[in-house]
């Protein structure tokens, strides 16, 4: 789940720090967990993260309000997805 949420943060051009803060605030995920998963993703996808870091600029960042809305929507979607998996009679 943390990896999935980090991937969503990447889609919205969040930095590692912004992602850690957002997941802590909105999904109750400890920043150390987000940081650990982020580092593992960086190891597995070195070229992507190098390009991602180069593409980051202050102009790309969302406001705190936009970030909050996006994270809340991501959490809701994740919860709905997990809920439907738990109630799927075919599984």
Backbone as ProteinMPNN parsed JSONL, in Angstrom:
{"seq_chain_A": "XXXXXXXXXXXXXXXXXXXXXXXXXXXXXXXXXXXXXXXXXXXXXXXXXXXXXXXXXXXXXXXXXXXXXXXXXXXXXXXXXXXXXXXXXXX", "coords_chain_A": {"N_chain_A": [[0.829, -1.194, 0.0], [1.937, 1.257, 0.803], [3.884, 1.626, -1.173], [2.232, 1.926, -3.417], [0.903, 4.325, -2.768], [3.087, 6.058, -2.703], [3.801, 5.985, -5.383], [1.589, 7.29, -6.44], [2.052, 9.818, -5.32], [4.336, 10.501, -6.747], [3.288, 10.81, -9.276], [2.028, 13.204, -8.934], [4.13, 14.916, -8.798], [5.485, 15.203, -6.33], [7.969, 15.812, -3.821], [10.255, 13.679, -2.0], [10.151, 14.415, 0.696], [7.737, 15.884, 0.783], [5.975, 13.851, 0.157], [6.387, 12.08, 2.321], [5.442, 13.685, 4.407], [2.775, 14.106, 3.609], [1.704, 11.476, 3.547], [2.028, 10.785, 6.174], [0.377, 12.633, 7.463], [-2.156, 12.241, 6.269], [-2.604, 9.51, 5.935], [-1.72, 8.237, 8.107], [0.799, 7.01, 8.105], [3.942, 6.231, 9.184], [6.673, 8.479, 8.793], [9.253, 7.313, 8.578], [8.73, 4.818, 7.51], [7.666, 5.445, 4.991], [9.936, 6.714, 3.945], [11.77, 4.574, 3.905], [10.568, 2.78, 2.082], [10.542, 4.442, -0.162], [13.321, 4.741, -0.607], [13.977, 2.109, -1.305], [12.538, 1.882, -3.677], [13.939, 3.774, -5.166], [16.412, 2.444, -5.413], [15.658, 0.264, -6.985], [14.779, 1.52, -9.267], [16.673, 3.311, -10.453], [17.398, 4.975, -12.701], [14.948, 6.182, -13.365], [14.393, 7.714, -11.024], [16.583, 9.454, -11.023], [16.074, 10.969, -13.32], [13.619, 11.987, -12.538], [14.311, 13.572, -10.33], [15.82, 15.527, -11.623], [13.878, 16.755, -13.148], [12.338, 18.066, -11.36], [11.083, 21.098, -10.161], [10.527, 24.192, -8.459], [8.292, 25.369, -9.54], [6.67, 23.3, -10.267], [5.417, 22.336, -8.066], [2.613, 21.6, -5.968], [0.081, 23.433, -4.197], [-0.367, 23.423, -0.603], [-3.021, 22.942, -0.004], [-3.995, 21.806, -2.408], [-2.427, 19.512, -2.445], [-3.36, 18.235, -0.129], [-6.023, 17.648, -0.879], [-5.565, 15.887, -3.027], [-4.204, 13.753, -1.768], [-6.154, 12.9, 0.068], [-8.091, 11.983, -1.73], [-6.64, 9.904, -2.921], [-6.31, 8.172, -0.726], [-8.964, 7.52, -0.175], [-9.654, 6.201, -2.553], [-7.891, 4.033, -2.421], [-8.809, 2.769, -0.101], [-11.407, 2.083, -0.89], [-10.796, 0.321, -2.938], [-9.46, -1.755, -1.574], [-11.524, -2.531, 0.09], [-13.425, -3.501, -1.717], [-12.013, -5.673, -2.692], [-11.897, -7.294, -0.459], [-14.51, -8.037, -0.201], [-15.133, -9.423, -2.437], [-16.619, -12.084, -3.902], [-15.476, -13.837, -5.722], [-12.855, -14.224, -5.119]], "CA_chain_A": [[0.0, 0.0, 0.0], [2.803, 2.433, 0.857], [4.464, 1.794, -2.502], [1.18, 2.439, -4.293], [0.683, 5.734, -2.429], [4.27, 6.798, -3.156], [3.672, 6.109, -6.84], [0.621, 8.367, -6.667], [2.738, 11.074, -5.004], [5.235, 10.78, -7.866], [2.457, 11.308, -10.382], [1.719, 14.602, -8.64], [5.409, 15.639, -8.701], [5.853, 15.497, -4.947], [9.295, 15.407, -3.381], [10.234, 12.651, -0.966], [9.722, 15.048, 1.946], [6.306, 16.182, 0.665], [5.284, 12.564, 0.199], [6.446, 11.604, 3.699], [4.546, 14.521, 5.211], [1.394, 13.871, 3.201], [1.257, 10.149, 3.98], [1.945, 10.82, 7.636], [-0.767, 13.456, 7.856], [-3.442, 11.794, 5.737], [-2.772, 8.054, 5.926], [-1.142, 7.744, 9.357], [1.956, 6.172, 7.808], [5.13, 6.838, 9.776], [7.625, 8.954, 7.787], [10.37, 6.375, 8.401], [8.259, 3.747, 6.62], [7.625, 6.027, 3.641], [11.318, 6.929, 3.531], [12.375, 3.272, 3.617], [9.996, 2.269, 0.832], [11.023, 5.349, -1.217], [14.719, 4.383, -0.88], [13.978, 0.837, -2.035], [12.09, 2.186, -5.043], [15.071, 4.446, -5.823], [17.399, 1.41, -5.749], [15.124, -0.575, -8.058], [14.452, 2.342, -10.437], [17.652, 4.382, -10.354], [17.312, 5.908, -13.837], [13.716, 6.959, -13.235], [14.511, 8.698, -9.952], [17.535, 10.478, -11.445], [15.346, 11.854, -14.236], [12.58, 12.641, -11.741], [14.963, 14.624, -9.538], [16.212, 16.601, -12.529], [12.69, 17.434, -13.678], [11.66, 18.792, -10.284], [11.361, 22.518, -9.965], [9.544, 24.771, -7.54], [7.072, 25.704, -10.284], [5.855, 22.093, -10.427], [4.823, 21.928, -6.796], [1.228, 21.948, -5.678], [-0.128, 24.095, -2.921], [-0.693, 22.475, 0.469], [-4.443, 22.605, -0.14], [-4.11, 20.856, -3.517], [-1.811, 18.273, -1.988], [-4.279, 17.619, 0.818], [-7.151, 17.079, -1.632], [-5.085, 14.752, -3.802], [-3.917, 12.645, -0.858], [-7.434, 12.393, 0.57], [-8.706, 11.229, -2.819], [-5.872, 8.672, -3.066], [-6.622, 7.308, 0.416], [-10.332, 7.032, -0.385], [-9.634, 5.224, -3.633], [-7.2, 2.848, -1.924], [-9.717, 2.113, 0.845], [-12.487, 1.483, -1.667], [-10.224, -0.806, -3.667], [-9.236, -2.837, -0.617], [-12.832, -2.969, 0.584], [-14.056, -4.318, -2.739], [-11.277, -6.946, -2.77], [-12.274, -8.087, 0.715], [-15.891, -8.495, -0.33], [-15.297, -10.046, -3.745], [-16.866, -13.52, -3.709], [-14.69, -14.625, -6.679], [-11.482, -14.406, -4.637]], "C_chain_A": [[0.873, 1.257, 0.0], [3.427, 2.696, -0.514], [3.445, 2.404, -3.459], [0.95, 3.933, -4.032], [1.875, 6.595, -2.837], [4.202, 7.005, -4.658], [2.675, 7.201, -7.193], [1.259, 9.731, -6.386], [3.665, 11.476, -6.147], [4.465, 11.341, -9.056], [2.158, 12.793, -10.194], [2.978, 15.423, -8.339], [5.796, 16.031, -7.288], [7.297, 15.083, -4.696], [9.142, 14.301, -2.344], [9.695, 13.226, 0.337], [8.228, 15.368, 1.921], [5.484, 14.903, 0.767], [5.25, 12.023, 1.626], [5.47, 12.377, 4.575], [3.084, 14.223, 4.898], [0.886, 12.518, 3.695], [1.159, 10.065, 5.5], [0.658, 11.512, 8.082], [-2.101, 12.816, 7.464], [-3.675, 10.285, 5.775], [-2.186, 7.407, 7.178], [-0.006, 6.746, 9.125], [3.191, 6.903, 8.327], [6.103, 7.274, 8.673], [8.793, 8.0, 7.547], [9.978, 5.226, 7.468], [8.232, 4.25, 5.181], [9.037, 6.204, 3.105], [11.996, 5.623, 3.132], [11.877, 2.713, 2.29], [10.482, 3.115, -0.341], [12.454, 4.964, -1.605], [14.818, 3.074, -1.652], [13.535, 1.044, -3.485], [13.201, 2.871, -5.832], [16.125, 3.432, -6.259], [16.953, 0.611, -6.97], [14.925, 0.191, -9.366], [15.367, 3.56, -10.507], [17.515, 5.425, -11.471], [16.063, 6.788, -13.742], [13.883, 8.065, -12.201], [15.533, 9.791, -10.273], [16.842, 11.482, -12.367], [14.275, 12.637, -13.483], [13.164, 13.798, -10.949], [15.354, 15.799, -10.42], [15.017, 17.397, -13.019], [11.982, 18.278, -12.627], [12.065, 20.256, -10.293], [10.274, 23.077, -9.065], [8.24, 25.107, -8.249], [6.13, 24.517, -10.403], [5.07, 21.738, -9.175], [3.399, 22.43, -6.63], [1.169, 22.702, -4.36], [-0.464, 23.038, -1.872], [-2.148, 22.029, 0.37], [-4.654, 21.585, -1.259], [-3.558, 19.497, -3.113], [-2.743, 17.521, -1.059], [-5.444, 16.958, 0.091], [-6.729, 15.825, -2.389], [-4.857, 13.541, -2.905], [-5.208, 12.054, -0.309], [-8.133, 11.54, -0.483], [-7.983, 9.888, -3.005], [-6.212, 7.681, -1.963], [-8.011, 6.704, 0.243], [-10.364, 5.948, -1.453], [-8.979, 3.926, -3.181], [-8.117, 2.06, -0.984], [-10.85, 1.409, 0.114], [-11.996, 0.24, -2.396], [-10.018, -2.0, -2.74], [-10.551, -3.397, -0.096], [-13.5, -3.877, -0.448], [-13.34, -5.655, -2.904], [-11.69, -7.868, -1.637], [-13.676, -8.653, 0.607], [-16.172, -9.175, -1.664], [-15.469, -11.557, -3.574], [-16.042, -14.407, -4.641], [-13.278, -14.89, -6.18], [-11.441, -15.386, -3.504]], "O_chain_A": [[0.584, 2.213, -0.719], [3.493, 3.84, -0.965], [3.777, 3.307, -4.227], [0.817, 4.714, -4.974], [1.697, 7.734, -3.268], [4.513, 8.089, -5.15], [2.891, 7.956, -8.141], [1.034, 10.687, -7.127], [3.769, 12.657, -6.479], [4.942, 12.238, -9.752], [2.048, 13.544, -11.163], [2.909, 16.48, -7.712], [6.379, 17.095, -7.08], [7.787, 14.121, -5.287], [8.039, 14.022, -1.873], [8.876, 12.597, 1.005], [7.528, 15.152, 2.91], [4.423, 14.884, 1.391], [4.208, 11.561, 2.091], [4.756, 11.791, 5.389], [2.258, 14.101, 5.802], [-0.231, 12.42, 4.204], [0.308, 9.358, 6.039], [-0.05, 11.03, 8.966], [-3.06, 12.847, 8.235], [-4.813, 9.83, 5.661], [-2.159, 6.182, 7.298], [0.131, 5.764, 9.855], [3.45, 8.048, 7.956], [6.335, 6.525, 7.724], [9.273, 7.891, 6.419], [10.815, 4.723, 6.719], [8.71, 3.577, 4.268], [9.31, 5.884, 1.948], [12.714, 5.574, 2.133], [12.663, 2.231, 1.474], [10.801, 2.576, -1.4], [12.77, 4.869, -2.791], [15.647, 2.942, -2.552], [14.097, 0.448, -4.404], [13.391, 2.594, -7.016], [16.674, 3.545, -7.355], [17.746, 0.318, -7.866], [14.903, -0.405, -10.443], [14.901, 4.695, -10.609], [17.517, 6.626, -11.201], [16.118, 7.989, -14.005], [13.553, 9.221, -12.466], [15.37, 10.933, -9.842], [17.004, 12.692, -12.214], [14.051, 13.815, -13.761], [12.58, 14.882, -10.902], [15.232, 16.951, -10.004], [15.135, 18.595, -13.277], [11.13, 19.104, -12.955], [13.242, 20.595, -10.419], [9.207, 22.477, -8.934], [7.185, 25.128, -7.615], [4.93, 24.693, -10.616], [4.151, 20.92, -9.23], [3.035, 23.516, -7.079], [2.073, 22.621, -3.528], [-0.803, 21.903, -2.207], [-2.466, 20.869, 0.63], [-5.395, 20.617, -1.09], [-4.155, 18.461, -3.405], [-2.903, 16.306, -1.183], [-5.812, 15.827, 0.412], [-7.445, 14.824, -2.394], [-5.267, 12.43, -3.242], [-5.343, 10.833, -0.229], [-8.701, 10.495, -0.165], [-8.625, 8.86, -3.22], [-6.383, 6.491, -2.224], [-8.21, 5.514, 0.487], [-11.011, 4.913, -1.288], [-9.453, 2.84, -3.515], [-8.19, 0.833, -1.063], [-11.212, 0.281, 0.449], [-12.697, -0.77, -2.462], [-10.365, -3.129, -3.09], [-10.674, -4.601, 0.131], [-14.075, -4.905, -0.091], [-13.974, -6.662, -3.22], [-11.82, -9.077, -1.827], [-13.995, -9.648, 1.257], [-17.324, -9.47, -1.982], [-14.538, -12.233, -3.139], [-15.913, -15.606, -4.389], [-12.568, -15.707, -6.765], [-10.368, -15.666, -2.968]]}, "name": "protein", "num_of_chains": 1, "seq": "XXXXXXXXXXXXXXXXXXXXXXXXXXXXXXXXXXXXXXXXXXXXXXXXXXXXXXXXXXXXXXXXXXXXXXXXXXXXXXXXXXXXXXXXXXX"}
